[in-house]
Amino acid sequence: MGQSKKWYNFKFFLAFAAPTAFIFITVIVIPFVYGLAMSFTDTNGISSTNQFVGFQNYIKVFQDKIFWKSMLTTLKYVLGCVILTNVLAFVIAYLLTTGIRGQNFLRAAFFTPNLLGGIVLGLVWRFIFQNAVVYIGTSLHIPIFEQSWLADPDKALITMVIVTVWQLSGYMMIIYVAGFMGISKDVLEAADIDGCNYMQKIIKVEAPLMVPSFIICLFLTLSRCFMVYDVNISLTKGEPFGSTVLVSLNIFREAFNNQNYGTGQAEAFLLFLIIAAISLTQVYAGKKMEVEQ
């Protein structure tokens, strides 16, 4: 009887978990391990024979000024996107959980940009910045908009931040909406009875109870912004003068344009370690701040 139950549980596992596990292993685990192995070779993607070079590729990465310049640019981009996306998403979620008229429609409207692919999104906003914004600026004689921001090294990265915030804030808003709806009404009523005003209720009551939502949204925005490639290639192509080359685009160019697959994989693995360290630190710090209702 016990043996048949174990067999039944095993078949149950195969029916539901095995397909997902197979896809995860073939799409994530095997390519990751293969890429890590490539980072220790001199492969160029063409030659049939690859030589083991040890840590030479990693030494090249640490000496590569272009890579670290792209990493610094990425950090600036991530910092702007993470702060603005979460602040905007939190504010919108708060407003759309106050019972205002048409809040369900507005939630769907704010979420819609997240459904657009990064390539399409970049091309659409490229047209907006190069044509629509410039036309409005010249027509209304607004100096800051009379020239395309995409042609200005000091403003091109700002355009990427704007586009990313516009895309991600709706998705993060949904998570914050779920967090607000999960707050017990008894807690809010108790705050009102204790005499909390509008801001005190947000800062001292609702925000601490929203920590799980903050953890999820920060983790998602950090990981997605660090690895962004599609918006980068379609909106700015790393220009002007290489001022908007993010680290993912730099890795792609190193691996496929320069045909240095080993060095490109070393850069990719180093990026993985940086993202993992930052994300795990953020999650650990956030978990310590959680409070129970």
BELRA-V804967 format. One record per backbone hydrogen bond with DSSP energy under -0.5 kcal/mol. NH is the residue of the N-H (numbers start at 1). CO is the residue of the C=O. If there is no record, write none. Layout:
NH;CO / NH;CO
This chain:
5;1 / 6;2 / 7;3 / 8;4 / 9;5 / 10;6 / 11;7 / 12;8 / 13;9 / 14;10 / 15;11 / 16;12 / 17;13 / 18;13 / 19;14 / 21;17 / 22;18 / 23;19 / 24;20 / 25;21 / 26;22 / 27;23 / 28;24 / 29;24 / 30;25 / 32;28 / 33;29 / 34;30 / 35;31 / 36;32 / 37;33 / 38;34 / 39;35 / 40;37 / 41;38 / 42;51 / 53;40 / 54;40 / 56;53 / 59;55 / 60;56 / 61;57 / 62;58 / 63;59 / 64;60 / 64;61 / 65;63 / 68;64 / 69;65 / 70;66 / 71;67 / 72;68 / 73;69 / 74;70 / 75;71 / 76;72 / 77;73 / 78;74 / 79;75 / 80;76 / 81;77 / 82;78 / 83;79 / 84;80 / 85;81 / 86;82 / 87;83 / 88;84 / 89;85 / 90;86 / 91;87 / 92;88 / 93;89 / 94;90 / 95;91 / 96;92 / 97;94 / 98;95 / 100;95 / 103;100 / 106;102 / 107;103 / 108;104 / 109;105 / 110;106 / 111;107 / 112;108 / 113;109 / 114;111 / 115;112 / 116;113 / 121;117 / 122;118 / 123;119 / 124;120 / 125;121 / 126;122 / 127;123 / 128;124 / 129;125 / 130;126 / 131;127 / 132;127 / 133;128 / 135;131 / 136;132 / 137;133 / 138;134 / 139;135 / 140;136 / 141;137 / 142;137 / 143;141 / 145;142 / 146;142 / 146;143 / 151;148 / 152;149 / 153;151 / 155;152 / 156;152 / 159;155 / 160;156 / 161;157 / 162;158 / 163;159 / 164;160 / 165;161 / 166;162 / 167;163 / 168;164 / 169;165 / 172;168 / 173;169 / 174;170 / 175;171 / 176;172 / 177;173 / 178;174 / 179;175 / 180;176 / 181;177 / 182;178 / 183;180 / 188;184 / 189;185 / 190;186 / 191;187 / 192;188 / 193;189 / 194;190 / 195;192 / 196;191 / 201;197 / 202;198 / 203;199 / 204;200 / 205;200 / 205;201 / 206;201 / 207;202 / 209;205 / 210;206 / 210;207 / 211;208 / 213;210 / 214;210 / 215;211 / 216;212 / 217;213 / 218;214 / 219;215 / 220;216 / 221;217 / 222;218 / 223;219 / 224;220 / 225;221 / 226;222 / 227;223 / 228;225 / 233;229 / 234;230 / 235;231 / 236;231 / 236;232 / 237;232 / 238;232 / 239;236 / 243;240 / 244;238 / 245;238 / 245;242 / 246;244 / 247;70 / 250;246 / 251;247 / 252;248 / 253;249 / 254;250 / 255;251 / 256;252 / 257;252 / 257;253 / 258;253 / 260;254 / 261;43 / 261;259 / 262;43 / 264;260 / 265;261 / 266;262 / 267;263 / 268;264 / 269;265 / 270;266 / 271;267 / 272;268 / 273;269 / 274;270 / 275;271 / 276;272 / 277;273 / 278;274 / 279;275 / 280;276 / 281;277 / 282;278 / 283;279 / 284;280 / 285;281 / 286;282 / 287;283 / 288;284 / 289;285 / 289;286 / 290;287 / 291;208
